[in-house]
Structures are given as structure tokens and as C-alpha cells.
Amino acid sequence: MSTEPILKARNLVKRYGKVVALNRCDFDLYPGEVLAVIGDNGAGKSTLIKALSGAIQPDAGEIWLEGKPIQLPSPIEARRHGIETVYQTLAMSPALSIADNMFMGREIRKPGWRGKLLKQLDRKEMERLARDKLNDLGLMTIQNINQAVETLSGGQRQGVAVARAAAFGSKVIILDEPTAALGVKESRKVLDLIQDVRSRGIPIILISHNMPHVFEVADRIHVHRLGSRLCVIDPKSHNMSDAVAYMTGAKEPDQHLETA
């Protein structure tokens, strides 16, 4: 690809005692693409994603966003840079409303002295924006923006989490196993959401064990093995058997794939 990556990492290293979770790992995400990250259990892909989302700090290496080196000491700092992550656990408060969850930590205050001095929240504005974001992503089945998240189905909760990420993730969205706990119908909705977000020009990093889902929505597939990027493959020219063979070490990639 000739385009400059929007998010890039070089030579990332992360050690936990004698265990090397990231071993001089490279990473490239290009504008407007869905990049799937696959790897066997213990390959280090979760550590890579945590480094890119500010959840952990690598011991060595550099991360660039839009061609500029950045430091990500925390997930809050990653959010400030426009990197939003939807974790497998969704990280939502079940007892709070949809609107409250979408704006948690980013609440909008009322204009003027009521917001500045009394710190009153502008609930109407938050509800309006939350409803707009859900409608933008086609989540019309959610009628009441003030209903508690615990009353939603698994697919609806995942939809709210993706909508929250899409609302604030201006540069990059990271989705960690978004369909792992969902049924066929709800998984279909989430895959549609991923394609909808991509159509809006926001690049997505998708971590998934579900190969059919990966091959359906990914533009490129980053294969992670033994703490580093083994290769990047094109789902149009490779099949699922190839991906699994690279992942597990049953097959070595062609030399031209190693730096793809």
C-alpha cells in the first residue's frame, strides 16, 4: 500500500518477567480499512491491542498516529487522540441508562453558570446525541434512550458499545471479539455495524477468533504469532485454512508476505 498508515507501531516489546508478550512487533492500520488481528491463544495479540489502546505501556518501541509519534500512558489519553476501544466485556454499567453509558466520563454540562459553577449536566443534549448516534447506525429497535442497559439483549448492548465508540472514535476504533457471546442473528447485526462504521471512513481493528466473520469483513488480516507480526494476508487471495496454518505454525508464509 502506498498510503501512509493512520496508526503504526514499530519494534514494540513487552515483557512480564521472563515471558516476552511482544517481541519487536510491528503493526500498520491504513485509513478506511477493517484490519483483522488473528492469532492463537498466548500469541500476544491482546497485549498488542492493549498497547495500542493505552491499557499497558510497552517496554520499548514506538507508536505513530497520522505520521506523528504519540505516547499512550492510559486509555483516557488514547481517547483524547481519537482511539476508542470496545472490549469484550463492553465496559458498561448495566444499571445506568443507554445515554448515561454513552457519555460516561464525557458528560456534557449545561451552558453558562449552571454548568460551570453548579456542574449541572445537560441531560437533554446527551439524550439527543445518543439517540442520533444510535439512529445513524440503524439501531432503531431501541425505543427508549433512558432504559437501563441491563434490559437490552446482547446484540443491542454490543450495538450501544459500538455506537459509543463510533461517536467518539474520530481516528480509530478497536473491537475486541465483538461477536464472541452473541447468537447468529445478533452477530449479523454487529457485522453490519462494522461495515457501516467503515463506510463512514473510520478504520477498524477487529480482534476475532471467528474466521468466517474475519474473512467476511476484513480488508487485510494481521497474523500474530510468538509475540510479533508473522505476516499480513489478503482474504481475497488466501483462505481460512491458510490463515489457521500460519497462526498455528503448521505453514510458513511466503517471504513477500512477511513485510506486507
PEWOMO-V792670 format. One record per backbone hydrogen bond with DSSP energy under -1.0 kcal/mol. NH is the residue of the N-H (numbers start at 1). CO is the residue of the C=O. E is the energy in kcal/mol with one decimal. If there is no record, write none. Layout:
NH_CO_E ; NH_CO_E
This chain:
6_29_-2.0 ; 7_29_-1.8 ; 8_64_-2.7 ; 9_27_-2.5 ; 10_62_-2.4 ; 12_25_-2.6 ; 13_60_-2.1 ; 14_22_-1.7 ; 16_19_-3.2 ; 19_16_-1.9 ; 21_14_-2.0 ; 22_14_-1.8 ; 23_227_-2.8 ; 25_12_-2.5 ; 27_9_-2.2 ; 29_7_-2.6 ; 33_30_-1.4 ; 35_204_-3.0 ; 36_220_-2.4 ; 37_206_-2.9 ; 38_222_-2.6 ; 43_40_-2.0 ; 48_44_-2.1 ; 49_45_-2.3 ; 50_46_-2.4 ; 51_47_-2.1 ; 52_48_-2.0 ; 53_49_-1.4 ; 55_50_-1.8 ; 56_50_-1.4 ; 59_13_-2.7 ; 60_13_-1.4 ; 62_10_-2.1 ; 64_8_-3.5 ; 65_68_-2.8 ; 66_6_-3.2 ; 68_65_-1.6 ; 70_63_-2.9 ; 78_74_-1.8 ; 79_75_-2.4 ; 80_76_-1.9 ; 81_77_-1.4 ; 82_79_-1.8 ; 83_78_-2.7 ; 84_172_-2.6 ; 86_174_-3.4 ; 90_87_-2.0 ; 96_93_-1.4 ; 98_147_-1.3 ; 99_145_-1.8 ; 101_97_-2.2 ; 102_98_-2.4 ; 103_99_-1.6 ; 106_103_-2.5 ; 110_120_-2.7 ; 116_112_-2.1 ; 117_113_-2.5 ; 118_113_-1.3 ; 120_114_-2.4 ; 122_108_-3.1 ; 123_121_-1.4 ; 126_122_-2.0 ; 127_123_-2.8 ; 128_124_-2.3 ; 129_125_-2.6 ; 130_126_-2.5 ; 131_127_-2.4 ; 132_128_-2.3 ; 133_129_-2.4 ; 134_130_-2.2 ; 135_131_-2.5 ; 136_132_-2.4 ; 137_133_-1.3 ; 138_135_-1.7 ; 139_134_-2.9 ; 140_138_-1.4 ; 142_139_-1.1 ; 143_141_-1.0 ; 147_144_-1.6 ; 149_96_-2.4 ; 150_94_-2.5 ; 151_148_-1.7 ; 152_149_-1.9 ; 157_153_-2.5 ; 158_154_-2.3 ; 159_155_-2.1 ; 160_156_-2.4 ; 161_157_-2.4 ; 162_158_-2.5 ; 163_159_-2.7 ; 164_160_-2.5 ; 165_161_-2.0 ; 166_162_-2.9 ; 167_163_-2.1 ; 168_164_-1.5 ; 169_165_-3.5 ; 170_168_-1.8 ; 171_82_-2.1 ; 172_82_-2.3 ; 173_203_-1.9 ; 174_84_-3.1 ; 175_205_-3.3 ; 176_86_-2.8 ; 177_207_-2.6 ; 180_177_-1.3 ; 182_179_-1.5 ; 187_183_-2.5 ; 188_184_-2.0 ; 189_185_-1.4 ; 190_186_-1.9 ; 191_187_-2.4 ; 192_188_-2.1 ; 193_189_-2.1 ; 194_190_-2.3 ; 195_191_-2.0 ; 196_192_-2.1 ; 197_193_-2.8 ; 198_194_-2.3 ; 199_195_-2.0 ; 201_198_-2.4 ; 202_197_-1.4 ; 204_33_-2.6 ; 205_173_-2.7 ; 206_35_-2.7 ; 207_175_-2.9 ; 208_37_-1.1 ; 211_209_-1.2 ; 214_210_-2.3 ; 215_211_-2.9 ; 216_212_-1.2 ; 217_213_-2.0 ; 218_214_-2.4 ; 219_34_-3.0 ; 220_34_-1.4 ; 221_233_-2.4 ; 222_36_-3.5 ; 223_231_-2.8 ; 224_38_-3.1 ; 225_228_-2.6 ; 227_43_-2.5 ; 228_225_-1.4 ; 230_223_-2.7 ; 231_223_-1.1 ; 232_257_-1.4 ; 233_221_-2.7 ; 237_234_-1.3 ; 238_234_-1.1 ; 243_239_-1.9 ; 244_240_-2.5 ; 245_241_-2.3 ; 246_242_-2.6 ; 247_243_-2.4 ; 248_244_-2.3 ; 249_245_-1.1 ; 250_245_-1.2 ; 251_245_-1.7 ; 257_254_-1.6 ; 260_257_-1.5
